[in-house]
Amino acid sequence: MDLDDAPPLYPKGTPTPPHPGGTPASLKQTIADQLEAVRHRSLALLDPLPEPDLVRQHSPIMSPLVWDLAHVGNYEELWLLEAVAGLRAGPKSLDDVYDAFQHSRAERGALPLLGPAEARAYIAGVRTKALDVLDRVEFLPEHQLLGNAYVYGMVVQHEHQHDETMLATLQLMEGEGYRPQAPMPPRGRRIDTPEVLVEGGPFEMGTSLEAWAYDNERPAHTVDLPPFYIDTTPVTNRFYLRFVEDGGYDDPRWWSEAGWAHRQKAGLGAPQFWRKECEGVWTRLRFGWREDLSLNEPVCHVCFYEAEAYARWAGKRLPTEAEWEKAASAEPGGGKRRYPWGDAPPSPELANLGQRYFRPAPVGAYPQGASPWGCEQMIGDVWEWTSSPFTPYRGITGSPTRSIRRSSSSRRTGSGCCVAARGPPTLPPSGRRSGTGTSPSGGRSSPASAAPGTPEVPCAASWPTSGPTSAWSPCSSPLPGRCCARATNHAS
């Protein structure tokens, strides 16, 4: 199955009804299609690899690939079989082995894991039973899990998230590397307006309509912002290279105290996977293969501290999470779009999603996907940094954790890429997650004056660890570890 042909969760113009198309049967078909599409994606990612590469632990910060494969099946068993129907497909002993809370990634290679063939058989058996349950289940509106089929959306999005994780692992593989068979993304174009003005005023942030939205994306609430400028596109390798060659990594003026301490301790001198070959010539490692640095792609594999430093150097700052979401989805007249371009489901002409190319597209490649204000590539390609901490919205209980990432990478698909999606970093601000094609962090920036109540820092490109959320506008990147950003500034 071509992942791009996966059906949208909801037809255009339909908020989030329990039964798209008007019947429970059509909702069940949508769920079955989504489950099939994400499983096809998971297996296709791993099919080219020999068994030793599936079993080996390629990095202490990542699980063995075969753990991720069996884990998505175990998660599906716990929720779609046991929680929904009180059924099992595998032994209870697997629940501990594949419990992400019980075992850190570093120790998972020593667990009694299912082998590749066993893992494939296990997840296939779970899926068969899950589809049998789906045929019989009733979507009771008052049921916490089955209302609007929420538990099914959660399982689909969970597996997509592990596909992103597996892509990050593939980027960290040593040796000959991973060579996906993929076409090149569409050509970019010249961007004559480097930043756009977003008018001040209230807008609706978050969602109360998306049936499959996570709790941290709810509820919809009004946020009032002053006017601000934000980069039209994510920060590119071309602009980030200027920061590198201008001595940005050697000048503490651009770094926060914590960022400078990390830069020194880690010996950072450029984004991860970059290498200087000679004067003016740089290459980067993508899935184990070295290639010329593509100057018009969003920058990837930079941590929050690097993104922050770049933004300061550029005389800008990272946008707040609210600024990013308003620039991505709010209409000048007060409306709210599901996607930057409107309510129509994603298509190849609108955004780089579903790991179609295994890399970010050059900036300017998707003019039809622009937001109401003119921001491009707000969805797809890479996660973007913001300066906001990852905290619950009003009415949700919880404790603040790390900086938040916004947008969705090119590895996401239509089931999890609306503008309300939020992504907390999984590493500290010093973390540089690895990846190559569709979800690393980057950003876009804003003018250097900070919004009231937000840190007064420019925008930067980097993978979230702890601190601000990821969404900055100067740059954007594709795989985990490749955070990007776009910058913002207050309008005078």
C-alpha positions in Angstrom: 0.0 0.0 0.0 1.2 3.5 -0.8 1.1 5.4 2.4 0.2 8.6 0.6 -3.1 6.9 -0.4 -4.2 6.3 3.3 -7.6 7.9 3.8 -8.0 11.0 5.9 -9.5 10.6 9.3 -12.3 13.0 8.6 -13.8 14.4 5.4 -13.2 18.0 4.6 -15.4 20.3 6.7 -16.3 17.6 9.2 -15.1 18.6 12.7 -14.5 15.2 14.4 -17.7 13.3 14.3 -17.7 9.7 15.7 -18.6 8.2 12.4 -17.0 9.8 9.3 -19.3 9.4 6.4 -22.3 8.9 8.7 -22.0 5.2 9.7 -20.0 3.2 12.2 -19.0 0.9 9.3 -17.3 3.7 7.5 -15.4 4.6 10.7 -14.3 1.0 11.1 -13.1 1.0 7.5 -11.1 4.2 8.1 -9.5 2.6 11.2 -8.6 -0.6 9.4 -7.1 1.4 6.6 -5.0 3.5 9.0 -3.8 0.4 10.9 -2.8 -1.3 7.6 -1.0 1.8 6.3 1.1 2.3 9.4 2.0 -1.4 9.6 3.0 -1.4 6.0 5.2 1.5 6.8 6.8 -0.1 9.8 7.6 -3.4 8.0 8.8 -1.6 4.8 11.3 0.4 6.9 12.9 -2.8 8.3 12.5 -5.3 5.4 15.8 -4.2 3.7 17.9 -5.0 6.8 19.6 -8.3 7.6 18.8 -10.0 10.9 22.0 -8.9 12.7 21.1 -5.2 12.1 17.6 -5.7 13.5 18.9 -7.3 16.7 22.0 -5.1 17.3 21.8 -2.1 19.6 23.2 0.7 17.3 23.3 3.3 20.0 22.8 3.3 23.8 20.2 6.1 23.3 18.1 3.9 21.0 16.5 0.5 21.3 17.3 -2.4 19.1 15.1 -2.2 16.0 13.5 -5.5 16.8 12.4 -4.2 20.2 10.5 -1.3 18.6 8.9 -3.7 16.2 7.5 -6.1 18.9 6.8 -3.1 21.2 4.2 -1.6 18.8 2.5 -5.0 18.7 2.5 -5.3 22.4 1.1 -1.8 22.8 -1.7 -2.7 20.4 -2.4 -5.9 22.3 -2.6 -4.0 25.6 -5.1 -1.4 24.3 -7.0 -2.9 21.4 -7.3 -6.5 22.8 -7.0 -6.4 26.6 -8.4 -3.0 27.4 -11.2 -3.1 24.8 -12.2 -6.8 24.8 -10.3 -8.5 27.7 -8.4 -10.7 25.2 -4.7 -11.7 24.7 -2.7 -12.8 21.7 0.7 -13.4 23.4 2.1 -14.4 26.8 1.8 -11.9 29.7 5.6 -12.1 30.1 6.0 -9.9 27.0 4.3 -7.0 28.8 7.4 -6.5 31.0 9.9 -7.0 28.2 8.3 -4.3 26.0 7.3 -1.9 28.8 9.1 1.4 27.9 8.7 2.7 31.4 10.3 -0.3 33.0 13.4 -0.6 30.8 15.6 2.3 29.6 16.7 2.2 26.0 20.3 1.4 27.0 19.3 -1.8 28.7 16.8 -3.2 26.2 19.4 -5.0 24.2 20.0 -7.4 27.1 16.3 -8.3 27.5 15.0 -11.7 26.3 13.6 -10.1 23.0 11.7 -11.9 20.4 13.8 -12.5 17.3 12.8 -10.8 14.0 10.7 -13.6 12.6 9.1 -14.2 16.0 8.3 -10.4 16.4 6.7 -10.3 12.9 4.6 -13.4 13.7 3.6 -11.9 17.1 2.5 -8.5 15.8 0.6 -10.2 12.9 -1.3 -12.4 15.4 -2.2 -9.3 17.5 -3.4 -7.5 14.4 -5.6 -10.4 13.3 -7.3 -10.5 16.6 -7.5 -6.7 16.8 -9.4 -6.5 13.5 -11.8 -9.2 14.7 -12.5 -7.1 17.8 -12.9 -4.0 15.6 -15.6 -5.8 13.6 -17.7 -6.4 16.8 -16.9 -3.3 18.9 -19.5 -0.5 19.5 -18.2 3.1 19.7 -20.1 4.3 22.7 -19.9 8.1 23.1 -19.6 7.9 26.8 -16.8 5.4 26.8 -13.4 6.9 27.6 -11.5 4.7 25.1 -14.2 3.9 22.5 -15.9 7.3 22.2 -14.9 8.6 18.8 -12.7 5.5 18.5 -10.1 7.4 20.5 -8.1 4.3 21.5 -7.7 3.3 17.8 -6.3 6.7 16.9 -3.9 6.5 19.8 -2.6 3.1 18.7 -2.1 4.3 15.1 -0.3 7.4 16.2 1.9 5.4 18.6 3.1 3.2 15.8 3.9 6.2 13.5 5.9 7.7 16.4 7.9 4.5 16.6 8.5 4.6 12.9 10.2 8.0 13.5 12.2 6.5 16.3 13.3 3.6 14.1 14.4 6.1 11.4 16.5 7.9 14.0 18.1 4.5 14.8 18.8 3.9 11.1 20.6 7.3 10.9 22.9 6.1 13.7 23.9 2.8 12.1 27.5 2.4 11.4 29.0 0.6 8.4 27.6 0.8 4.9 24.5 2.5 6.1 20.8 2.3 5.2 19.9 3.2 1.6 16.2 3.7 1.2 14.8 3.6 -2.3 13.1 7.0 -2.6 12.6 9.7 -5.2 14.0 13.2 -4.8 11.7 15.8 -3.3 10.2 18.5 -5.4 12.5 21.4 -6.3 12.5 24.5 -4.1 12.2 28.0 -5.3 13.5 31.4 -4.4 11.8 33.0 -1.4 11.7 36.8 -2.0 9.9 37.6 1.3 12.1 36.1 4.1 9.6 36.9 6.9 5.9 37.6 7.2 3.9 39.8 9.6 1.3 38.1 11.7 -1.3 40.5 13.0 -2.0 40.9 16.7 -5.1 39.8 18.4 -6.8 36.7 19.8 -6.8 33.3 18.2 -7.9 29.8 19.2 -5.0 27.6 20.3 -5.2 23.8 20.7 -8.2 21.7 19.8 -11.5 20.5 21.3 -12.6 19.0 18.0 -9.9 16.5 16.9 -11.3 13.2 18.1 -7.8 11.6 18.1 -5.9 14.5 19.6 -3.8 13.7 22.7 -4.7 15.2 26.1 -1.8 17.6 25.9 -3.3 19.1 22.7 -6.6 19.9 24.4 -8.6 22.0 25.1 -9.1 24.8 22.6 -8.5 28.1 24.3 -8.1 31.7 23.4 -4.7 33.3 23.4 -4.2 37.0 22.7 -0.9 38.0 21.0 0.7 41.2 19.9 1.8 41.4 16.2 5.0 39.7 15.3 7.2 38.8 12.4 8.2 35.2 11.7 10.4 33.6 9.1 8.6 32.5 5.9 10.4 29.1 5.9 12.5 27.0 8.3 16.2 27.9 8.6 18.3 26.4 5.9 21.7 24.8 5.9 22.9 27.8 3.8 22.1 30.3 6.6 23.2 28.1 9.4 26.5 27.5 7.6 27.1 31.3 7.7 26.7 31.1 11.5 29.3 28.3 11.6 31.8 29.9 9.4 31.4 33.3 11.2 32.8 31.6 14.3 29.4 31.2 16.0 30.5 28.1 17.8 33.5 29.9 19.3 31.8 33.1 20.5 30.1 32.8 23.9 28.0 36.0 23.2 25.5 33.9 21.2 25.1 31.2 23.8 23.2 31.0 27.0 25.3 30.1 30.1 24.0 26.5 30.0 24.3 26.3 26.2 28.0 27.5 26.3 28.8 25.0 29.0 27.3 22.2 26.9 29.0 23.4 23.7 32.4 23.2 25.5 31.8 19.9 27.2 30.5 18.2 24.1 33.0 19.9 21.8 30.4 21.1 19.3 31.6 22.8 16.2 28.8 22.3 13.7 25.5 20.3 13.4 25.8 16.6 14.0 26.8 14.7 10.9 28.4 17.7 9.2 32.1 17.6 8.1 34.3 20.2 6.6 36.2 18.7 3.7 38.1 21.8 2.7 37.7 25.6 2.6 34.0 26.3 1.7 33.1 22.6 1.1 31.0 20.7 3.6 29.4 17.3 3.6 26.8 15.6 5.8 26.1 11.9 6.7 22.7 10.7 5.7 21.8 7.1 6.7 25.5 6.2 6.7 26.3 7.7 3.3 28.2 10.9 2.9 26.9 13.5 0.5 27.4 17.2 -0.3 25.6 19.5 2.1 22.3 20.6 0.5 22.3 24.3 1.2 18.6 24.8 0.5 17.3 22.1 2.9 16.2 22.9 6.4 19.0 22.5 8.9 18.9 19.3 11.0 20.5 17.6 13.9 21.1 20.6 16.1 20.2 20.8 19.7 18.1 23.5 21.4 21.3 25.3 22.6 22.6 25.5 19.0 19.2 26.7 17.7 19.1 29.3 20.4 22.7 30.5 19.7 22.0 30.7 15.9 18.9 32.9 16.5 20.8 35.3 18.7 23.5 35.5 16.1 20.9 36.3 13.5 19.4 39.0 15.6 16.2 37.1 16.1 14.6 34.8 18.7 12.6 31.6 18.7 8.9 32.0 18.4 6.7 31.1 21.4 4.5 28.1 20.9 1.5 30.3 20.6 3.1 32.4 17.9 4.0 29.3 15.9 0.5 27.9 16.0 -1.1 31.3 15.1 1.3 31.7 12.2 0.4 28.1 11.1 -3.3 28.1 11.4 -5.1 31.2 12.4 -6.9 33.2 9.7 -6.9 37.0 9.6 -10.7 37.0 10.1 -10.5 34.9 13.2 -11.0 31.4 11.8 -8.9 28.4 12.5 -7.6 25.9 9.9 -7.0 22.2 10.6 -3.9 22.4 8.4 -1.9 25.5 7.3 -3.5 25.4 3.8 -7.1 24.7 5.0 -9.2 21.7 5.9 -8.4 19.5 2.9 -6.4 16.4 3.8 -2.6 16.4 3.1 -1.5 15.5 -0.4 2.0 15.3 -2.2 1.4 18.9 -3.5 0.9 20.4 0.0 3.5 18.9 2.3 6.4 16.4 2.7 4.8 13.7 4.9 4.9 9.9 5.3 8.7 9.6 4.8 8.0 9.8 1.0 11.6 11.1 0.3 13.5 10.1 3.4 14.8 13.7 3.6 13.4 17.2 4.0 12.4 19.1 0.8 14.2 22.3 -0.1 12.5 25.5 1.1 10.0 26.8 -1.3 9.0 23.4 -2.5 5.3 23.6 -1.3 3.8 27.0 -2.0 0.3 25.5 -2.1 0.8 24.5 1.5 1.3 28.0 2.9 -0.5 29.2 5.9 -2.9 32.2 5.8 0.0 34.5 6.7 2.3 33.1 4.1 4.4 30.8 6.2 5.6 27.7 4.3 6.4 24.1 5.3 4.8 24.5 8.7 3.8 20.8 8.5 6.1 18.1 7.2 9.9 18.0 6.7 11.0 18.6 10.3 9.9 19.4 13.8 10.5 23.1 14.7 11.7 24.6 18.0 9.8 27.1 20.0 10.9 29.0 23.1 8.0 27.8 25.2 8.3 25.1 27.9 6.2 22.0 27.4 3.4 22.6 29.9 -0.2 21.5 30.0 -2.9 23.8 28.6 -5.3 25.4 31.0 -7.6 22.8 32.5 -5.2 19.9 32.1 -3.2 18.7 35.2 0.4 17.8 34.9 3.9 19.1 35.5 6.1 21.1 33.1 8.7 19.1 31.3 10.7 20.2 28.3 10.7 22.7 25.5 8.1 21.9 23.0 8.4 21.0 19.3 5.8 22.0 16.8 4.9 21.1 13.2 5.2 17.5 12.3 8.0 15.9 10.5 7.9 14.4 7.0 7.7 11.0 8.6 4.3 11.8 9.9 1.1 11.1 8.0 -2.3 12.6 7.8 -3.5 10.8 11.0 -1.2 12.8 13.2 -0.1 16.0 11.5 -2.8 18.7 12.1 -1.6 22.0 13.4 -2.8 21.2 17.0 -0.2 18.5 17.3 2.4 19.0 20.0 5.7 17.2 20.5 7.8 17.3 23.7 11.5 16.7 23.2 12.7 13.3 24.3 16.2 14.5 25.1 17.6 17.4 27.1 18.4 20.7 25.4 21.8 19.3 24.7 20.4 16.4 22.9 20.8 16.0 19.1 18.6 13.2 18.0 19.7 11.6 14.8 17.6 11.2 11.8 17.6 11.9 8.1 14.5 12.4 6.4 11.5 13.6 8.0 11.4 14.7 11.5 14.5 16.2 13.1 14.2 19.4 14.9 14.9 22.8 13.4 13.1 26.0 13.5 12.2 29.5 12.4 12.9 32.7 14.2 11.3 36.0 15.2 12.7 39.4 15.9 15.0 39.5 18.9 12.6 41.3 21.2 10.8 38.7 23.3 7.0 38.5 23.8 5.8 39.5 27.2 6.5 36.7 29.7 8.7 34.7 27.4 12.5 34.3 27.4 14.3 37.1 25.5 16.2 34.8 23.2 16.6 34.6 19.4 15.4 31.6 17.5 17.5 28.6 16.8 17.5 25.3 15.2 17.9 22.2 17.3 16.5 18.9 18.6 14.5 19.4 21.8 15.9 18.1 25.0 14.7 20.1 27.9 13.6 23.7 27.7 11.6 25.4 25.0 9.3 23.5 22.8 10.5 22.7 19.3 9.3 25.0 16.7 11.5 27.8 15.4 11.5 29.3 12.0 14.9 29.9 10.7 15.3 26.3 9.9 13.7 22.9 9.8 14.9 19.3 9.7 13.7 15.8 8.9 14.6 13.1 11.4 14.8 13.0 15.2 17.9 14.7 16.1 17.4 17.1 13.3 15.5 19.9 14.9 14.9 23.0 13.0 13.4 26.4 13.7 12.1 29.6 12.3 12.7 32.9 14.0 10.3 35.6 15.1 10.4 39.2 16.2 7.8 41.7 17.5 6.4 44.1 15.0 7.3 47.7 15.9 
